[in-house]
Structures are given as C-alpha cells and as structure tokens.
Amino acid sequence: MRNQRGFALIITLIVTALLVAVVTEFIREVYVETTLRRSYRDGEQAVLMADSGIMGGARLLQTVLAAQTYTSLTDAWKAKPLHIEDERGVLDVFIEEESGKLNLNVVAPPSGEYVGTYYAGVLTRLLNRLKLPTDLIDPLADWIDENSDPHRSGAEANWYQQLKPPYTPRNGPLQTLEELRLVKGYDGKTFDALRPFVTVYLDTPGSPAAPVNINTAPPEILASLDDALTDDLVKRITDRRKSEPFKYPADLVKVAGLEQIGTRLQTRITTKGAVYRLMATARIGETARTIEAVVRMGGGTPEFLYWREY
C-alpha cells in the first residue's frame, strides 16, 4: 500500500512538471507571438511616419526654394532639422543638399579622356586632401566611359569578369552613390571617406557640367575647386556665408583675395541647388525605421531619384 502511494506521488510530480513545462512553453509562445505582432505593427507605423517625414521635408524645400534665389546652410531645412515627438513616437528628418558636392559622373566624358579636364582636377585635389590615391580616377573613368579600353590603373569588363561573383561595368553614369562600391579600388574605407563630398545626381539632367553651390559645399570641396584656393581663402568663404550667404556666383569676387579666382570659377559654381538628400527616422517603442530619399526640386512636383527603406 505504501509503495502504491509512493508511486502515485511520483506520477503526480511528473504530471505536474509536465503541465508546468507545457504552460511555460505556451506562455513563451504567446509572448513571442505577441512581441512579433507588436514589432510588426510598430514597424509598419514607423514606415508610415518616416514616409510622412520625407514628404513633409520635400514640401518644406518647395516653400524655401520658391521664396529665395539662393540656398544656404542657414535655411530652415538645414539650420533646424525636423524633430517631432507625440504619443505615437518620435520622428527626425535631416536634409542635405547634393549640389554642394562634386558630381562623379562629370569627372570623365563619354570618351574617357579626362586628362586636363576641370572636374578631374577637382577630384584629384579632393583625393589629395583626403589622403586617397589619385589613380582612383582611372577605374572611375573606365566605369562611366562608353569604351572598353582601360586606363593605366583602371579596369574594364575583362577585369570585373574575373571577380567572384563576376559582373559587368556600367559603361555609363553611376545611377546611385552606392554603385561606386562596385568600382575597382573603391573599398569600404575609401567609399566612407568620399561619401560626404560626392554625388551622382545632376541639378540639370544630361548636363556635362555640375556647378557646386558655394553656400553649402563643405570646406574640402571648396578647397578643391581651384589650385589657388588656400585654407585661408576657404575660411573667408565659409565665414562670409555664415552671416551673409552668396546670392549670386558673382558675389564671390567681392571676398578679399578671391577677385581673380572668383572670376575663373563663375561657370563652375552656383548659389542655389536643386537636388537634396532626405533622411527620415521614425521610432515607435523599441522599433525604428529609416527612409532615405533623393529628390530633384523643380517648378512642379518633386522628382524622386532614389528611395531606400531600412
């Protein structure tokens, strides 16, 4: 009788342990499923919020560009990044002007013969300033030119076909900045160093020229515009635009020491950009979503050139 009671107790303990395990697993599965559903819901709402941030940023740009003949770092879109908090979450929107950067697609013409051209000179000076090899121009020229003859340090289809996985160079303009990572020599470190200073989007589609906005260009780009631009002269430009943005390219010659340089640069610079990169990040709970977009602002509806969600 005593043995039967002991056996029953053991069975009861085993059954209880199994029930506890089943209940625990059930609770865990419910928690995981609920968390996943909440995360998915928050993610979808965050995407919608980030999307609204991009559209709101584009409308802000439309308003600013319609009201003045120049753009600068003192404009509302740059001086006061959008930050919104409410019961749903947090939204941050940042905007930067692509026209204040060097456009890589004009460094070499379709023929590939870039030696002596203005924009190749700008890139050479920029690479020197960033302490990057100047022979990086060769593979870039080969990527965007229309022929299959590689430059001395460049590469054409034969070189890219030997990679794993193999691929074919575009032999045309870069479509996105990230595409630069595919070009020979532009590894992650090089790409990260160049990224703040270069673009692939033209204010005027198809134009062989890409004037740089001296109101928004970083000092590294300003210094690369002409061999005679010293650090002191660049500082005079940045100091002037803080208090009084340049309204017209001709205003540059009014800065002391820039009379001759400013005259040389008249067709190479601008004071108003048309292409902007917007980044909107929305956070709901512990979930965050970001949308990055590039938009060309014209007289009518903004033209979106790039869109990425992550």
C-alpha positions in Angstrom: 0.0 0.0 0.0 2.9 2.3 1.0 4.6 1.5 -2.4 1.4 2.4 -4.3 1.2 5.7 -2.5 4.8 6.5 -3.3 4.3 5.5 -7.0 1.2 7.7 -7.2 3.2 10.6 -5.7 5.9 10.2 -8.3 3.4 10.1 -11.1 1.7 13.2 -9.7 5.0 15.1 -9.6 5.9 14.0 -13.1 2.5 15.1 -14.4 2.7 18.4 -12.6 6.2 19.0 -14.0 4.9 18.3 -17.5 2.0 20.6 -17.0 4.3 23.4 -15.8 6.6 22.8 -18.8 3.6 22.9 -21.2 2.2 26.1 -19.6 5.6 27.7 -19.6 6.1 26.9 -23.3 2.6 28.1 -24.1 3.2 31.4 -22.3 6.6 31.8 -24.0 5.0 31.2 -27.4 2.2 33.7 -26.7 4.8 36.3 -25.5 6.9 35.7 -28.6 3.9 35.9 -31.0 2.6 39.0 -29.2 6.0 40.6 -29.4 6.4 39.8 -33.0 2.9 41.2 -33.8 3.6 44.3 -31.8 7.0 44.7 -33.5 5.5 44.2 -36.9 2.7 46.7 -36.2 5.2 49.3 -34.8 7.4 48.7 -37.8 4.6 49.4 -40.2 3.6 52.5 -38.3 7.2 53.7 -38.2 7.5 53.3 -42.0 4.3 55.4 -42.5 5.7 58.0 -40.1 9.1 58.1 -41.9 7.3 58.4 -45.2 5.3 61.4 -44.0 8.6 62.9 -42.8 10.1 62.6 -46.3 7.0 64.2 -47.9 7.0 66.9 -45.3 10.7 67.6 -45.9 10.0 67.9 -49.7 7.2 70.4 -49.1 9.5 72.4 -46.8 12.0 72.5 -49.6 9.4 73.6 -52.1 8.4 76.5 -49.8 12.0 77.6 -49.2 13.1 77.3 -52.9 10.1 79.3 -54.1 10.8 82.2 -51.7 14.5 82.9 -52.5 17.1 82.9 -55.3 19.7 81.0 -53.3 20.1 78.2 -50.8 22.4 78.0 -47.8 23.2 76.3 -44.6 21.2 78.9 -42.7 18.0 77.9 -44.4 15.3 76.3 -42.3 15.8 72.8 -43.9 19.4 72.7 -42.7 19.5 75.0 -39.7 16.5 73.5 -37.9 16.2 69.7 -38.6 12.6 68.5 -38.1 12.1 66.8 -34.7 8.6 65.7 -33.7 7.5 63.8 -30.6 4.0 62.7 -29.7 2.2 59.8 -28.1 2.8 57.6 -31.2 6.6 58.0 -31.3 9.5 60.2 -32.5 10.3 61.5 -36.0 13.6 63.1 -37.1 14.2 64.4 -40.6 17.5 65.6 -41.9 18.2 67.2 -45.3 21.4 67.9 -47.1 22.0 69.5 -50.5 23.6 67.3 -53.1 24.6 70.3 -55.2 27.2 71.3 -52.7 29.2 68.2 -53.6 31.4 67.0 -56.5 29.4 65.1 -59.1 31.4 62.0 -60.1 29.5 61.5 -63.3 31.1 64.6 -64.9 34.7 63.7 -63.9 35.3 61.9 -67.2 33.5 62.4 -70.6 31.9 59.5 -72.5 35.2 59.1 -74.4 37.0 58.5 -71.1 39.7 61.1 -71.9 39.7 63.0 -68.7 43.3 64.3 -68.5 43.3 68.1 -68.3 39.5 68.4 -67.7 38.3 70.7 -64.9 36.3 68.1 -62.9 39.1 65.6 -63.0 41.3 68.3 -61.5 38.7 68.9 -58.7 38.6 65.2 -57.9 42.4 65.0 -57.9 42.7 67.8 -55.4 39.9 66.3 -53.3 41.7 62.9 -53.2 44.9 64.5 -52.2 43.2 66.4 -49.4 41.6 63.2 -48.2 44.9 61.3 -48.5 43.5 58.9 -51.0 45.3 57.6 -54.1 44.8 59.9 -57.1 44.9 56.9 -59.5 41.3 56.1 -58.3 40.3 58.4 -61.2 41.3 55.7 -63.7 38.8 53.0 -62.7 36.1 55.6 -62.2 36.6 56.9 -65.7 36.5 53.4 -67.1 33.3 52.6 -65.3 31.4 55.7 -66.7 33.0 56.0 -70.1 31.5 54.2 -73.2 34.5 52.3 -74.5 36.3 49.1 -73.4 39.8 50.4 -73.3 41.1 50.5 -69.7 43.2 53.3 -68.3 46.6 52.5 -66.8 45.2 51.9 -63.3 41.7 51.3 -64.4 39.6 48.2 -65.3 37.1 47.2 -67.9 34.9 44.1 -68.4 37.8 41.6 -68.5 38.9 42.6 -65.0 35.4 42.5 -63.5 34.5 39.2 -65.1 37.3 37.6 -63.1 35.7 38.5 -59.8 33.6 36.2 -57.7 30.8 36.8 -58.4 31.6 38.4 -61.8 29.8 41.4 -63.1 29.9 43.9 -65.9 30.9 47.6 -65.6 28.1 50.0 -66.4 30.0 52.0 -69.1 27.7 54.8 -68.3 26.9 57.3 -65.5 26.6 55.9 -61.9 22.9 55.6 -61.0 23.4 55.6 -57.2 26.2 56.6 -54.9 26.3 53.0 -53.5 27.2 51.8 -57.0 30.6 53.3 -56.5 31.4 50.4 -54.2 31.4 48.1 -57.3 34.2 50.1 -59.0 37.8 48.8 -58.7 39.6 50.4 -55.8 36.6 51.9 -54.0 36.5 49.6 -51.0 34.5 50.3 -47.9 37.1 52.6 -46.3 37.6 54.7 -49.5 33.8 54.9 -50.0 33.2 56.1 -46.5 35.9 58.7 -46.8 34.5 60.1 -50.1 30.8 59.8 -49.3 30.2 63.2 -47.6 31.8 65.0 -50.5 30.5 63.4 -53.7 27.2 62.8 -55.5 25.9 61.3 -58.7 22.8 63.5 -59.2 22.7 66.5 -61.5 20.6 69.6 -61.0 20.1 69.6 -64.8 19.7 66.0 -66.2 22.1 65.3 -69.0 24.3 68.3 -68.5 28.0 67.9 -68.9 28.6 70.4 -66.1 27.8 70.2 -62.4 28.2 73.6 -60.7 28.9 73.4 -57.0 26.9 75.5 -54.6 29.4 77.6 -52.6 26.8 78.2 -49.9 26.5 74.6 -49.0 29.8 73.0 -50.1 32.0 71.6 -47.3 35.4 73.2 -46.9 37.1 70.2 -48.5 35.1 70.7 -51.7 35.6 74.5 -51.7 39.4 73.9 -51.5 39.3 71.5 -54.4 37.6 74.0 -56.8 40.9 75.7 -57.8 44.6 75.2 -57.2 44.9 78.7 -55.8 42.3 78.2 -53.0 44.2 78.1 -49.8 42.8 77.2 -46.4 42.8 80.9 -45.5 40.7 81.8 -48.6 38.3 78.9 -48.0 37.8 80.2 -44.4 37.0 83.6 -45.8 34.2 82.0 -47.9 32.8 80.0 -45.0 32.9 83.0 -42.7 31.1 85.2 -45.2 28.3 82.7 -45.9 27.6 82.2 -42.2 26.5 85.8 -41.9 25.6 86.6 -45.5 25.0 83.8 -47.9 26.1 84.4 -51.5 23.1 85.3 -53.6 24.8 85.1 -56.9 28.0 83.5 -58.1 29.4 86.9 -58.9 29.3 87.8 -55.2 32.4 85.5 -54.7 34.7 88.1 -56.3 33.7 90.6 -53.6 35.6 88.5 -51.0 39.1 89.8 -50.4 41.7 87.8 -52.2 39.2 86.0 -54.4 38.9 88.6 -57.2 40.7 86.5 -59.8 39.8 83.1 -58.5 36.1 84.1 -58.3 36.2 85.2 -61.9 37.7 81.9 -63.1 35.0 80.0 -61.2 31.9 81.8 -62.4 30.8 78.9 -64.7 31.8 76.3 -62.1 29.8 77.5 -59.1 26.2 78.2 -58.2 24.3 79.6 -55.2 21.2 77.5 -55.4 20.8 73.8 -55.6 18.0 71.6 -57.0 18.8 68.1 -55.6 18.5 67.1 -52.0 19.0 64.0 -49.9 16.4 63.5 -47.1 16.7 61.0 -44.3 13.7 60.4 -42.0 13.9 58.1 -39.0 10.8 57.2 -37.0 10.8 55.4 -33.7 7.8 53.7 -32.1 8.5 51.9 -28.9 11.7 49.9 -29.5 11.2 49.7 -33.3 12.9 52.2 -35.7 12.6 52.6 -39.4 14.5 54.9 -41.7 13.7 56.1 -45.2 16.5 57.8 -47.3 15.5 59.6 -50.5 17.0 61.9 -53.1 14.7 64.4 -54.7 15.1 66.9 -57.5 13.1 70.0 -56.9 11.8 71.7 -60.0 9.0 74.1 -60.7 6.3 71.5 -60.2 6.1 68.1 -58.4 9.3 66.9 -56.8 11.0 64.2 -58.7 12.3 61.3 -56.5 15.5 59.9 -57.8 16.3 57.4 -55.0 14.4 55.7 -52.3 15.6 53.2 -49.7 13.9 51.9 -46.6 15.7 50.1 -43.7 
